[in-house]
Amino acid sequence: MIELKRLKLINWHNFENTTFDCARLTYMIGVNAVGKTTILDAIRYCLTTNRNFNALGNKKSGRTLQGSVHAKQRGENAYRRPGHTVAYIGAEFWDSVKHTSFVIAVRVESEGPMQELHPGDQTWYISEDGITLEQLPFIDPRTGAPSAKEDFKPAEGRLSYTRSPSEARDRICRALGIGRAASPLGKKFNEVFQMGTSMDEIPNFREFLYQYILPQPELDLEALQGDRLELENLHAVLAEAQTRADALDEIVRYGREATEKQTEALVNRGAALLARAAADAGEKAVWQERVDAGRRQQETLHTRYAEAKTAEAEARRAYLTAHSAAGASGEGRALDALSEELAHRQTALDAAARRADTAEKAAEKTGNLLAVLRRSGFAAGQKMADLTPDTLPALTDWLTAQEKPLEEAYFAARQHTAALQRQQTEKRA
């Protein structure tokens, strides 16, 4: 339920700056000419834009909007505010459903009691929820006069306004929970509000009862047409919203699928890396055993070499002793020739040993190369144990033939890796 709680009048007839408290049932009691009708005129004008002030008063005093703004004196052609005047009417309401307050106000600016009002001289305001009369600057604190049009706004919150009476009626009816002013209920509100604040008698109470109190079967075709168009617009908005919701659901579904596939790819890659690591660990162990065996063999050879060097030194000493004993005899010269021949053979033996060592290293590199090629899918069909001088040319020819396919496979792998990195970057983005 929406209830009127307070009413504020600024320069409205004899009220210069007055605020009234209202309740669900409010009595106004006083002698004539104290302002009871003036208050009803203010409420009716603020909420319905109706300028036909109290009918009984009009018959005697000719009440007008300019007369209320400029404070026309009863029975006289005199005004308390004859010059430029700004008047405000503010009505504060309480919405018991939303548990909040809001304000409906109207501002009137007139140059004089005899001047016609222009469309821009009347402005109706409707605040958003949570605004009270105290939050609206009806009076300019710097001058003490009614606020200028551009200064009439709350410090916080929004205040909508219109200068069109018909648009104002429509907005006020919506704010009061009645609906559009052109609807049957809106029309009843504006008509009954005028009659309820009027002092004229109801000419035909039965007609009034059936027209305004009891429900009527009559239809407002124009209002129904408007409602139908509004309903069609709402259906169109709802369909568009549903289409967007479906598109969002589709995007979410694609995102989930992409995430699942990315997760699966990462898991597979991790498994492949683990398998490769296990294979490399096994291969590393085999090669470590071979290295250890080679080191042990090298140590044995070093020991034998040291023993051979010792034996050689002893043999050389024995030789020198024998050579000295032989002197210049024929046996000594034969022994020198034999020693020289032995030195030549030793040199040839050392050269053969170096060539053998080089061949052994080449064979080791060849074996490693064949192992790598076998893991990469390039099998030569030959083993190191079967490699002989006769089979070496065939192996060399095969390796030469595999050079181009290996280069193609290498560049294909690089392109595939670059493509995977781009896909991963796009998915992360």
C-alpha angles and dihedrals in degrees: 000000000000116000133186106241106171140008125204123196123192116184092342108149107299094348109094100173114349134149123200127199114223134196135188087273115029127177123205111198126175146113122278120294096020094114109266093129090041090060092050090049090052094051092046094047093046096049103033104022085231111153096185094105125201106328096217091049092049091057092059108027107019096236114206137170091252090050091055093046095047094037101241110207118238113264093357135092090230132110131205090211106034097161136058108329137180119201130188132196116189126184119191117203134191121217106206092191096054092030092226141108133234137178134230113194141169129205123204123190118189131177094204143339092259096046120099115242117244124218091256094053093077121060127176120203131198119188128210120251118293098037122125133187091262091060093059118080100227089158124045105234091208096057105017088230127115111287122264118252094254092049097051100101135103122259089237128023133029132285119198119203142183135185094204113097092207093050089045091055090050094049093045092051090051092048090052091051094249099116126226118357090232093056119100091254092047092051091049091050094053094043097044093043089056092048093043094055093042125094094214118113119249103252096207114021093183091055090046091051094050095041101045110014108036120059114263128211093215117120128218100219093188092052091046090050090052091048090049092052091047090049091050090051090050090050090051091049090047092050091050091048090050090050090052091046090052090049090051091049089051091050091049091049092050090048092053092048091049091049092050092049092047090050091049091049091050091049092050091048090050091050091050091049091050091050091048090048091051091049092047090049091053092046090047090054091052092049091045090056090050091049091049091049090049091051091050090049090048091053090050090050091049089053092049090046091053090049090048091050090051091049090047091053091050091047090050091052090048089047093051090048091050091044092053090048093050091052115173095340122129090252090059093053090049089051091052091052089049091050092051090050089049091052092051090050091048090054091049089047091052091050090049089050091052091049090049090051090050091048090049091053091046090050090050092051090046090052091050091048092050090049092052091047091050091053090048093052099260109119118184094196091230134099129213090243089060095046110118134156087264094054096039096083091053091050090048091051091049092051091050090051091051094053096086096044088049091053091049092049090048094052092043089053091050092050091047090050091050091049091051091050091051091049091049091050092049092049092050090050 
